[in-house]
Amino acid sequence: MQDPWESLSFDSILTQTENVTGLKLSNLVVQRNSYINRVYELSVKNSEQKLIVKFYRPGRWTSPMIQEEHSFLFQLLDAELPVIAPIHFNEKTLFSFENINFAIFEKKGGRAIDELSKESWNLAGRLLGRIHLIGKTIHNSKRVIWSPEKTTNKTLKFLIENNFVPPAYVAPLNTVNNFFMQMSANLFKNEHLHLIHGDCHLGNLIHRPGEGMYIVDFDDMCVGPAVQDLWMLLPGKPEQCEQEINWFLEGYEVFNEFNIGSLQLIPMLKVMRMIHFAGWCALQSNDLSFKKHFPDWGSTQYWNQLIREIQENVYSSEE
């Protein structure tokens, strides 16, 4: 029996989008870059209007988790923050086709930001400071809790129990993870966790002419420490980026407090992301296009390099 996710066709994408929107679309379907989801650009017939339809990977997020993402985006919009929320149709933003959730967005073009200037560091700080301020008001979130105890151990267990890790690498991986858990427990102990973007890197910041900086792609929104939304923007190690951090904090602290001591979490957050990425790869390793994009994933060379990088971050943070 064919997997609906793998057999998602342009015809079904057009049909489902027309059924939801009531609009007549042209036959032009442009697939956009997205490693996890399926994202397509569609054109409304006899119009310049364009839509983005996002099909969420089954098993990655539950419907309530996606609904929470949408709800948070509308809260941010109500606060006049530059984000892109899904479009309501019949008072709904989340739809389903063969058990695949999807949402529809207005296409908003923008220029990728390759490097942050002093002004844009400050702007990013103000933007994230306001997002985090609203995130602190959300309680009982259904999103992932971004802490080693809640996420990293679970991912590692999944990788080992499902035989993604070669037997010779299980012991070294467990050894360094045990040390990582001990170190991170002390660092995370007093850290306040709240709703954050979760995947804030330069690829998720765009500049829209006449409007300024937008932050996009809240798929990995989670409950985590504020510093998670800073470290992936840094062009190097924290000690090499004092100026950039100061520019960011100048903006952030206009609206929100930032625990400067949380910069110590960055090596731990890097390790968490490495293991999280390995788990993400494992979940889609059977996809037809996966091996094309990640031909070396799962090899002994891959696991050897991953363990070495984890060791470098964990043991260097002890010094």
C-alpha positions in Angstrom: 0.0 0.0 0.0 1.4 3.4 -1.0 2.4 5.9 1.7 0.1 9.0 1.3 3.1 11.2 2.4 5.3 9.8 -0.4 2.5 9.8 -3.0 1.3 13.4 -2.3 0.8 14.6 -5.9 0.5 18.1 -7.4 -3.0 17.2 -8.5 -4.1 16.4 -4.9 -2.4 19.5 -3.6 -4.3 21.7 -6.0 -7.6 19.9 -5.4 -7.3 20.1 -1.6 -6.3 23.8 -1.6 -9.2 24.7 -4.0 -11.6 22.8 -1.8 -10.5 24.7 1.3 -10.1 28.2 -0.2 -12.9 28.1 -2.8 -10.4 29.7 -5.2 -9.6 28.6 -8.7 -5.8 27.9 -9.0 -3.5 27.7 -12.0 -1.8 24.5 -12.6 1.6 25.9 -11.6 2.9 24.2 -8.4 6.4 25.2 -7.2 7.9 23.0 -4.5 9.8 25.1 -1.9 12.8 24.0 0.1 11.8 22.2 3.3 13.5 19.3 4.9 10.8 18.2 7.2 7.5 19.3 5.7 6.2 19.6 2.1 5.8 23.2 1.1 4.4 24.4 -2.2 3.8 27.8 -3.8 0.5 28.1 -5.7 -1.0 30.8 -7.9 -4.6 32.0 -8.0 -5.9 31.9 -11.5 -6.3 35.3 -13.3 -4.7 37.0 -10.3 -1.3 38.0 -8.9 -2.2 36.4 -5.6 0.0 33.6 -4.5 -0.4 31.1 -1.7 1.9 28.9 0.3 0.5 25.5 1.4 2.4 23.6 4.0 1.8 19.9 4.6 3.1 18.8 8.0 5.1 15.6 8.2 2.9 12.9 9.9 4.1 11.9 13.3 6.2 15.0 13.8 3.6 17.2 15.5 0.2 16.4 16.8 -2.8 18.5 15.7 -3.0 20.3 19.1 0.7 21.2 18.9 0.2 22.7 15.4 -3.0 24.5 16.6 -0.9 26.0 19.4 1.7 27.2 16.9 -1.1 28.9 14.9 -2.6 30.5 18.0 0.8 31.8 19.1 1.3 33.4 15.7 -2.0 35.2 16.0 -1.1 36.5 19.4 2.1 37.8 18.0 0.2 39.5 15.1 -2.2 41.1 17.6 0.9 42.6 19.3 1.9 43.9 15.8 5.0 41.7 15.6 6.3 40.9 12.1 5.3 37.2 11.7 3.3 35.3 9.0 0.2 33.5 10.3 -1.9 31.0 8.4 -5.2 32.1 6.7 -8.5 31.3 8.3 -11.1 29.5 6.1 -14.5 28.8 7.7 -12.9 29.8 11.0 -10.2 27.1 10.7 -6.5 27.3 10.0 -5.6 23.5 10.1 -7.0 21.0 7.6 -6.4 17.4 6.8 -6.0 15.2 3.8 -5.4 11.4 4.2 -4.3 12.1 7.8 -1.8 14.7 6.7 -2.3 18.1 8.3 -1.9 21.2 6.2 -2.2 24.9 6.5 -2.4 27.7 3.9 -0.5 31.0 4.1 -0.4 34.2 2.0 2.9 34.3 0.2 5.1 37.2 1.5 8.3 37.6 -0.3 11.5 38.9 1.3 15.2 39.1 1.1 17.4 36.6 3.0 19.7 38.2 5.6 23.2 36.9 5.1 24.8 38.9 7.9 23.5 41.0 10.8 24.7 44.6 11.2 24.8 46.4 14.5 21.3 47.8 13.7 19.9 44.4 12.7 21.4 42.7 15.8 19.6 45.3 17.9 16.4 44.8 15.9 16.6 41.0 16.3 17.0 41.5 20.0 13.9 43.7 20.3 11.9 41.3 18.2 12.8 38.2 20.2 12.5 40.1 23.5 8.9 40.8 22.7 8.2 37.3 21.4 9.6 35.9 24.6 7.6 38.3 26.7 4.4 36.9 25.2 5.8 33.4 25.4 6.1 33.8 29.1 2.3 34.3 29.4 1.5 30.9 27.8 1.0 28.1 30.4 0.4 24.4 30.0 1.9 24.3 26.5 1.7 21.2 24.4 5.0 21.9 22.7 8.3 20.0 23.2 10.1 21.0 26.4 13.7 21.8 25.2 15.7 20.5 28.1 18.2 17.5 28.1 16.1 15.5 30.5 12.9 15.9 28.5 14.2 15.7 24.9 17.8 14.5 24.6 17.5 11.3 26.6 14.3 10.4 24.8 15.9 10.9 21.3 19.0 8.9 22.2 16.9 6.1 23.6 14.9 6.0 20.3 18.1 5.9 18.2 19.7 3.1 20.2 16.6 0.9 20.7 15.7 1.1 17.0 19.3 0.1 15.9 20.2 3.3 14.2 23.4 3.5 16.1 26.0 0.7 15.1 26.7 -1.6 18.1 30.3 -0.4 18.4 29.2 3.2 19.0 26.5 2.6 21.6 28.9 2.5 24.6 30.9 5.6 23.6 27.6 7.5 22.9 26.1 6.5 26.2 29.3 7.4 28.1 29.5 11.0 26.7 25.7 11.4 27.1 25.9 10.4 30.8 28.6 13.1 31.3 26.5 15.6 29.3 23.4 14.9 31.4 25.4 15.5 34.6 26.8 18.8 33.4 23.6 20.0 31.9 21.5 19.2 35.0 23.5 21.8 37.0 23.3 24.4 34.2 19.6 24.0 33.5 18.6 23.7 37.2 17.7 27.3 37.7 17.0 28.3 34.1 13.5 29.6 33.4 11.8 27.9 30.4 9.1 29.4 28.4 7.6 29.4 24.9 10.3 30.4 22.3 10.8 30.3 18.5 13.2 27.3 19.0 14.9 27.4 15.6 16.1 31.0 15.3 18.9 31.0 12.7 19.7 33.5 9.9 17.6 31.4 7.4 14.5 32.2 9.5 15.0 36.0 9.4 14.0 37.8 6.2 13.9 41.5 5.3 10.7 42.8 3.6 11.2 46.1 1.7 9.3 48.9 3.5 8.5 46.6 6.4 11.8 45.5 7.9 12.8 42.3 9.6 10.4 39.3 9.8 10.9 36.1 11.7 9.4 33.0 10.0 9.0 29.2 10.5 7.7 28.5 14.0 7.5 24.7 13.3 10.1 24.0 16.1 8.5 26.4 18.6 9.1 24.9 22.0 9.3 25.6 25.7 13.0 26.4 26.3 15.6 28.9 27.6 15.7 32.3 26.0 19.4 31.8 24.9 18.2 29.1 22.5 17.0 31.9 20.3 20.3 33.6 20.4 23.1 31.1 20.0 22.3 29.9 16.4 22.5 33.5 15.2 26.1 34.0 16.5 28.8 33.8 13.9 31.2 32.0 16.3 31.7 30.9 19.8 30.2 33.2 22.5 33.6 34.4 23.6 34.3 35.4 20.0 31.0 37.3 19.7 30.9 39.7 22.7 30.1 42.7 20.5 27.3 40.9 18.7 25.8 39.6 22.0 26.0 43.2 23.4 24.2 44.6 20.4 21.5 41.9 20.7 21.0 42.5 24.4 20.7 46.3 23.9 17.5 45.5 21.9 16.3 42.5 23.9 16.5 44.3 27.3 14.3 47.2 26.1 11.4 44.8 26.6 12.6 41.8 28.6 15.2 40.6 31.1 18.0 38.3 29.8 20.0 36.0 32.2 23.5 36.6 31.1 24.6 33.5 32.9 22.6 31.4 30.5 25.3 31.9 27.9 27.0 28.9 29.7 24.2 26.7 28.3 25.3 27.2 24.7 27.7 24.2 24.5 24.9 22.0 26.0 22.3 23.5 23.5 24.7 22.6 20.6 24.8 19.0 21.8 21.0 18.9 22.2 20.7 20.1 18.6 23.1 17.5 17.3 21.3 14.6 18.9 17.9 16.1 17.9 19.1 16.4 14.3 20.2 12.7 14.4 16.7 11.7 15.6 15.1 13.9 12.9 17.2 12.1 10.3 16.3 8.7 11.7 12.6 9.4 11.5 12.8 10.2 7.8 15.7 7.9 6.8 13.3 5.7 4.7 12.0 8.7 2.7 12.7 8.3 -1.0 14.6 11.7 -1.2 16.4 11.4 2.1 19.5 9.5 1.0 19.9 11.8 -1.9 20.2 14.8 0.4 22.0 13.0 3.3 24.0 10.1 1.6 26.4 9.6 4.5 23.9 9.6 7.4 24.0 6.5 9.6 27.4 5.4 8.4 30.2 4.6 10.9 31.9 7.8 9.7 28.8 9.8 10.6 28.5 8.3 14.1 32.2 8.7 14.7 32.1 12.3 13.8 29.0 13.0 15.8 30.4 11.5 19.0 33.6 13.5 18.5 31.7 16.7 18.1 29.6 16.0 21.2 32.7 15.2 23.2 34.3 18.5 22.1 31.4 20.5 23.3 30.8 18.7 26.5 34.4 18.4 27.7 35.4 21.9 26.6 32.6 23.3 28.7 34.0 21.7 31.8 37.3 23.6 31.4 
